Amino acid sequence: MSFRKLALSLIATAAVLGGAVLVTDRRAAAREAAAEAAFPPTGQVLTVDGVQVHADVRGEGPDLVLIHGASGNTRDFTHALADDLARRYRVIAMDRPGLGWTTDGGAPILSPGEQARILRAAASRLGATRPLVLGHSYGGAVALAWALEAPQGAAGLVIVSGATMPWEGGLGLWYRLTDSRAGRAILAPLIAAYAPARLAESTVAEIFAPDPAPPGYLERVGAGLSLRRHSLRANTAQVNGLLPHVRAMAERYGDIALPVEILHGDADTITPIDTHSRRLARVIPGAVLTELPGAGHMPHHTHPEAVAAAIDRAARRAGLR
């Protein structure tokens, strides 16, 4: 092939690929706009060190901060649990940086400690200087970082299905594929633009298994917010980068002197109880572990009464009730 023909071929290929990229970006932007219109902020937005933090505040009583897990947002709590707790607590559910309606401040990745600092500052701005802090899944690591970095900044912890201890092995196909700049650059726009509805359905089913998701969960939780390009990138970067932070934090868990309640389903395959909560309960002095037989990764939906009871126990142990 002559140089001229090769050049023309490359130009044509680039034009096709460029057109495909443009179509993908436009489709992704349209779907993101639709998701944001369908699931607007439910609370207020505060600015902390350049980060816009979304906080949904409801109820009266002792302050209780709720921190969601990977790919989530405040709607995972306000779907049902927050209203029940708001009868006796001032509930503050916050989107973690990069997810929901909280921005990441332009940071490529925020560690659990950095996220805890930002959320703690936002909670303080709302008048919660010593709240109970509940963290689910990835949020469990953020809750523990909150206590480690500011021992006087929390009254107690409730860790639900927490990703809290070092683990062996990988994180699954999606996180392997996105564990690179190229993977995040290519896959995030494709998922945002073309992911079918059944992807969200199958993902929710996998997260809840072996329990069923509650009726209407997918319609209310705002899955489309998690499928935005910036949220996909933030989530994969945070999850792929979690292990070294958890490994370093685990060496300090013995210093935690707060009341700590831990709940975990023994059928959880997302954050297995043997890997995380059973080991965590052994290293935090006075920690109380409640095992939920047959329960999966989402007990705040499938066993809300057990989660509420753990919160009440932590509140009593902290002298808040």
N, C-alpha and C positions, 0 to 999 in steps of 0.2 A: 504494500500500500504506500502511495506517495505521501509525502509530508502534508501536501495540501488536502488530500482526501482524509488523512488521519485527523487533521485539524478540524475539518468540517464535521467529521463524525463525532469528535469530542464536543464541539459546540452544540451539535444537535442533542447529544446525550445530556449535556449540562442544561440545555433549555427544557428538556423533558423533566429532568430531576428538579430543576428550579420551579417549574410549573407545579409539579407534584407537591413540593414543599410549600408553595404559596397556597395551594388548595387546602392542604392539611392545616396550615396555620389559620386560615380563614374559618375552616370548619371547627377547629378547636376553640377559637375565640368566640364563635357563635354559641357553641355548647356551653362554654364557661359563662357567658353573659346570661344564658337561659337559666343555668343553675343558680347563679347569684341572685337573679330576679325571683326565682322560686323559693330560695332559702336565704332571706336577708338576715342581718344581725337581729338577735332577739333581745340584746341588752345594750350596754353602753360601750364606747370605745375610748380608752385612755392611752396617752402617749407616755412611754417609759423608755428613755434613752434612744429615741428614734424609732422604737417599735410601737405599732398600734396594737393594743391589747384589747380584745373583745371579752367583756365580762357580763354574764347574766346573773343579776342579783335578785333574790326573792326571799320572802319570809322574815321572821324575827326570832331572836334568841342567840345562843352562842354561835360565833362565826365558824362556818364549815366551808372549806375550799375543795372543789372537785376538779381533778386533773385527768383528762381523758387519755386514751392510749393511741397507738399508731394509727394513722389514717383517719382519726376521729375528729370530733368537734364537740362543742357544748351540747348539741342536740342529742348526743348519746346519753346524757344525763337528764336533760329537760324533757325527753320523750315521756318519762313517767316518774322517775325516782325523785327528782328535785322537788316537785310539788308535794310529794308525801313528806319529805324531810323538812320542807319549809314550814310545816305546821309547828315545828319546835326548834328549828335552827335558822339562822340567816345564811342562806346557801349562796355561795359565789362560785359559779361554774365558769371556767375560763378556757378559751381556745389556746392551745400551745403555739409557740412561734412557728410561723410558716403554714399553719393549718387553720381551718375554719376562717374566721375573720380577723385573726391575729397575723400581722406581718412578721417577717424574719429580720427586719432592719438591714437587709442587704448582706447578711452573713451567709457564707456558703454552707455552714453547719453550726448549730448551736448545741453544746453539750448539755446533759441533764442539769449540771450545775449552773450553766448560763441561763437555761430556761427557768430554773427555780428562782434565780435572782430577779429576773424580769417579772415573773408572776408574783413573787413575794412583794416587790415594789408596787405592783398594781394593786394587790390586796391591801397593802398598807395605805395606799391612796384612797381606798374605799373604807378605811377605818378599821380594817382587820389586821391588827398588829400581832396577835397571837392566836391564830385560828387552829382548829383541827384541820388536818390536810389529808384528803383521801386521793390516792393515785391508783388508777387502773392500768394494768399491762405496762406499756412504756411509761405511763404516768406514775407508776410505782417507783421507778428509778428517779423521776423528777421529785417526787415527794420525799424520798430518802435523801436526795441531794439537798433539798430544802432544810431538812433537819441537821444534816452534817455541816452545812455552811452557816446556818443561823440557828443554833440550838435554842435560843431564847425567842425565836421568831415563829414557833409553833407550839401548840398546847399538847398535841399528840398526833399520831399517824394511824391511818387505816390503809393497808395495802391489799388491793383486790387483784388476784391473778397477776401479780407483779412480775415484770422482767427485771429481776433484782440481783441475780447471782451469775458469775461466769459460767459459760456453757461450752460444750464441745460440739464440733461440727458446724455446718452451714445454716443458712436461713431460708433455704428454698430457692426455686428457680428464678422467681421474679427478682429477688434481691441479688442473686448471682449475676443476672443479666444487667442490672442497673448499677452494679458496683464499679462503674467507670464513668468518666466524663462522656465518652462516646455513647454508652448505653443510655445515660440520662438524656443526652441531647436528642437521640433518635427515638427512643421508646416513649418518652413522656408526651410528645406531640401526637404520636400515633394513637396512644391510649386515649388521650383527651379528645381526639377527633373522631375515632372510629369504634371505641369500646361499646359493644352491644349491651343492652339492658341485662341480658342473662349473665354477664360478667359480674355485675354488682350482686345479683341474686345468688350466684354460686359462691362468691366471696363471703357474703353474709352467712350463708348456710355453713360454710367451712369454719367460720369464726365461732358460731354458736354451737356447733356439733359437740356432743350428741343431742343437745337440747334444740328445740325449734326456736326460731326467732319469734318474738311476740307479734301478733297481728298489727299490720300497719307500720312496722318498724322501718322498712326500707323506704316507704313513702314519706316518713317524717324526719329521718336522720340526716338527710341532705347528702346522699352519696355523691351527687354531682360535684359538690364542693371539694371532695377528696380527689376527683378526677381532673381537676384543673392542673395545667402544666406545672405551675410553681408549687402547688401542694404535693404533687407526685414527686417532684425533685427534692423538696424539703423532707418529705417522709422517708424516701429511700436513703437519703444522705444520713439522716438521723439514725435510722435503724441499722444501716450498715456500719455506722461509726460507734454504736452503743457499747460493744463488748469491752474495749479498753477502758472506757469510763467506769463501767460496772466492776471490772476487775480491780481498778484502783479504789473505788468506793467500798468494795467488800472488805478491804483491809481495815476500814475505819468503822464498820457497823457496830463493833463492840463499844464504841464511844457514845452511842445513842442512849440517852438516859430518859427519853420521853416514853409515855405509855404508847405501846405499839400493838395494834390488833391486825392480824393477817387472816385473810380468807382466800381459799383456793379450792376449786373443784378437782377431785382426783381423776376426772376423765378429761382434763384440759390437755389438748395436744398442741396448743399454740405456745404456751409457757408451762411446760410440764411441772407438776407440783414437786416431784423428786429433785428436779434441777434447781428450782427456785425456792418456793416458800418453806419447804421442810428444812432446807439448809439455812435459810434466812432466820427462821425461828430459833435455830440453835446458836446463832452468833449475836443476836440482839438481846441484852439482858432484860428479862421480864416480858419478852414478846409472847403474845398468846396467839396460837394458830388454830383456826377453825377450819377443819376439812369438810368439804361438802361432797358426800358420796354420789358418784354418778354425774356430777355437774361438770359442765364445760367451762369455756373461757369467759362467759358473760354473766356471772351470778348477780350483778346489779340489775339485770333484767329477769333472769330465770329464778333467782332466789332473793328478791329484794328485802324480804323480812329478815334474812340472815345478815345482809349488809347493814340494814338499819340497826339491828341489834348490836353489831360490832361498833358502829358509830356511837351508839348510846353508851356502850361499855367504855370506849375510849374517853368519852366526855365525862363520865363519872370518875374514871381513874385520874383524869386531868383536873378534877375539881370544878368542872364547868356545870355539873348537874348534881 
